[in-house]
């Protein structure tokens, strides 16, 4: 195709000036009260943006959208990574923004899709600089591409109505190779809200984006969130029951000891039997894999037989960080209690 001549370019400029004469321009409503859209009338980009304020800005984190089939779409969606080797990263002074299987986002009601990996520049600096990698909405580009991947050295500008969805920051210092820079991932994601009659009717988690909130309408059923790291529905208010470890001491503990995360801390259920009545002995232990440790002392009633009442407790500074102790005149030790979050860590 031949390159446009100067005459062609002149005519293009003239046509742009005449565009408003041959294109119907929508006049937005005004006055004390108005609403939009109106049947058979257009809307402005600002009205379009306002209509989607109920949809939070974010990436769509799920494999239920458009799937990238190109061999040039690799890695995880919108991940920022180096090249195959540090030497290539440093030689090119660039990082790769991965397209993954389905890199999609919604910003201000507009849809963005990345179909192939994108190479982004991060030049060397003379002072410490934090680059911001964003999906930026720019009203000035409404007619062509309202959303674009951008890299800003420093805080992203907000002039001209620009709005940014932060994907990553890259902190680069003077005399530092790009492979040594600190990359911090943000990539907030957006999802919807749905309601079901009970938790047994939750949809397949693969059919909805991560972060989707489901609210069972049956009373007292809590809420569920489609997990990010695991493809399942998670209850952020009440976790599943898990086993505690029985202390292996001379009391030969047997029985049931369980715990679960609840909104106020950790709920425990104990129904145990000891060879002899415990007198300040270790009873149960939170598994190391749970990450749960005591940060202060805690006490609760421990029910025995015949109305006997002892204590299940943690004596901070003298007990093991994950241990619960028992002091009772009965060999039977039963408790159902919530250990508050302010005496625990790792929950």
N, C-alpha and C positions, 0 to 999 in steps of 0.2 A: 504494500500500500504506500502510495506517494506521500511525502511529508507535506503538511499544509503550507500554502504560500502565505506571504504577508497579507495578501488580499483576503484569503480565507479567514485569517485571524481577525482582521478588521471587521468582516461580516459577522463573525461570532460575537464580538463585543457589541455590535449594534443589535443583534438579536437578543442578547442578554438584557439590554436596556429596554427593549420592547416587550419583554416577557410578561410584564405586569399588565400590558394592554390586551394580551390574548389569553391570559390565564385568570380564571376567576379567583379573586383573593377573598378569603373568608374573614369576615369582621367578627371578632369575639364579642360575646354579650357583655353588657355592663349595666349598672344601675343598682338599686337598693337590694334586689334579689334576682338571682338568675341561676340556671342550671344548664348542664350540657352532658352528653351530646344531644343534638336536636335532629330529628329525622330528616334525612336528605340534605344535611349540611355537614361541612367539614369541621375539623377541629385543629387548633394550633398544637405545636409540639409541647408547649407548656401545659395546655389542657390535657394532652395525652399523658404527660408525666404526672400531673396531679391525680388523674384517674387511677394510677397504679401505686399511689403512696401506700396502700395496704399491703403491697408485695414488697418485702424487704429486699434490699440489694444483696446479691451474693451469687456464688457459683452454684450450679445444680449438681449435687454430689450423689450420683446414682447412675447405674447402667441402663436406665429406663428411657433415656433420651435418644438423640441421634448418635449413631455409632460411627466413628471414624474408621474407614477401611484402608486408608492410605498407609503404605509402608513407612511413610515419613511422619506418622503420628505414633510416638513411642512414649514409654514411661507412664507416670501418673499425671492426671489432668492438672494443668497449670503449675506443675512442679518446676522449680528453677534449679538447674544443675549444671555442672561443668561438662566439658567435652570428655571424650574417651580417656584422655590422659591430661595430667596437670600441665605438661609442656604445651599441649595444643591450646588449653584454656589460656595460659599465660601469653602464648605467642599471638593468639587472636584477640585477647583482651575482651572476650565475650563469654556469655553464659547462654544456655539453652532453656527456653521456656517450653516445657513438654505439652504436647496436645493430648496424649493419652488416648483412651478409647472414646471419650465423650466429654470434651472440654467445652462446657456451656455455662453461661452466666446471664443473669438478669440485672440490669442497672437502670434505675429510673423508668422501668417499664419496657426498656429496649433489650433486645436479645443479642448476645454475643456468642460466637462460636469460633474456636480455634481448630483448624482441620489438620495442620501440620506443625511440627516443632518450629519455633521461631528463635532466631539468633539475636541476642540483645547485647549492645555494647555497654561496658562499664570502664571508661577510661581511667588511667592512673591519675592520682590527685596529689596536690601539694599540701593540703590540710585534710584532716579526717572528714570524710564525706559519707553521708548515709543516702544511698540511692533508694528511691521508692519505685517499685514496679507495680503498676496499677492498670485496671481497666477504667478508662476515663470517658465519661459522658461529656461531650462538648456541644452545646446547642448550635454553635456556628457550623458544625458539620452535619446538621440535621438531614440535609438533602442527599448526602453521599454515604457517610458512615458515622453515625452518632456515637458509637462506642469503638475505642481503639486501645490496644496495648501501648502504654507509655512508660518511659523510664525518666524519672526526674531526680537530679542531684539536689537533695534537700527536700523540704516540705513541698508537696504538690500544690500548684497554684489553684486558687478558686475563682479567679477573675473570669468574667464573661459567663458566669453560671456553671462553670465546670464542677463536676462531682466525680469522686474517685472511689473505686473499690480496690482496697489495698490487697495485693497478692503476696508481695515479699518486700523486705528491706535487705540491702546489701551494704554493710559497713566496710569501707575501704580506707586504709590509712596510708600516709606517705611512705614511699619506698617499700610497699607491700605488694607481693604478687597477688593476682586476682584469685588464684587457687587458695590463698590464705585468708581471704576476706570472710567475714561472718555473714552468713545468710540466715535470715529469720523468716519463717513461713507463717503467713496469716490465713489467706484463702477462706474467708468466712463464707458459709454456704446458706442458702435460703431454701425453704420448703413450706408446705402448706399445713393445714389443720383439717382433720376429719373426725367424724363421730361414728361409733359403732354401739351396738346394744350391750355387748359384753366383750371381755378379752378373748373369748373363744372365736369371735368374728373378726379379729384383726386380719387385715389382708396380708398377702405374701410380702414380707419386707423388701424383697427384690423388686416389687412393683411400684415402689414409691421412693423418692429421693431421701437421702440421709437427713435427719433433722425433722422429718415429718412428725407431727404430734397427733396422737390418736386419743380421744377421750371417750371411754365407755359411758353410756348414759345410765347404766345401772348404778344406784346409789352406793357410794363408798368404794368404787372400783379404781380410783386413782387416775393417773395418766400414763401413757406409754410414748416413748420416743424411738424412732427407727435409728438404730445405732450407726456410728460411723466406722469404727474399727472392726465391729462384728456385724454380720448380716442377720440381725435379729431385732425384735422389739424389746426395749429395755424399760423397766419401771424405775424412774429416778427417785421415787419416794420410798419404795420398798424393794430391797434386793432379795435374792433367793436365799433359802436357809443353807448354811454350810456347817460342817462339823468342826468343833473345837478339839484340841488334843487333851486327852486325859493325862494328868500328871503321873509319871512312873516313879512312885515312891512306895514306902512301906505300907501305905494304906490300901494298895491294890484297888484303885477306883474302877468301878464298872458302871454302865448305864449310858444315858444320852446327854450330850452337851452340844448345843447348836447356837449359831449366831447369824444375824443378818443385818444389813444396813437399813436404817430407817431415817426419816427426815430429821429426827432429833439426835441421832447418834447410832449406837449399836444395840440392838435388842438381843438378849440372851435367853435361852431356855435350858434349864438344868434339871435332870432327874437322875440323881447319882446315888451310889451306895459305896460305902467304904468299909474296910475290914474292922476298923475301930473308929470311934468318934474323933473327928479332926480337931486339933487344937492349934490353929494357926498354921496349918499345913497347906502346901501347894495343892490346888484342886484341878484347875483346867488352864489351858494355855491357848492363846490365839496363834494360829499357824504363822510361821515367818513369812510365808508367801502372801498373807493378807495385808501386810504392811502396818497393821494396827498395833499401836503401843500406847501405854498410859503416860500422860504428862502430869498427873496429879493423883492424889489418893481418892478412893471411892468406896462406898459401903452400901449394902443392901441387905434386907432380911433374907435369911436362909431357913426355910421351913423343914422341920424334922417330923418325928412321930409324936402323937399324943399332945400336940400343941406346943412342942418345943420350938423355940425360935433362936437361931444362931445368926451368923453374919457371913455373907460372901463379900470379900473386900480386896482392895489393892492398896498396899501401904507404899506410897511412892518413896523411892530412895532406898527401900529395904527389900522390896519384892522385885523379881525379874520384871522387865518392862512389859512383857506380854502375859504375865501370870495373874490369875485370880486365886485367892486363898480362901480357906474355909475355917470357921471356928464354930463348933456346935457340940451339944451334948448327945446328939443322935447320930447314928451311922447313916441315916437317910438324909439326903440333902437335896432340897428342891427349891428352885428359884425361877421367877419369870420377871425380868426387869429390863429397863433401858439404861445403858451407860451413856450419859450425855456427852455430846461432842466436845464440850469444853475441857474434858479430862482425857481426851484421846487425840492422837495424831494418826495420819495415814488412812483416814476414812473418806 
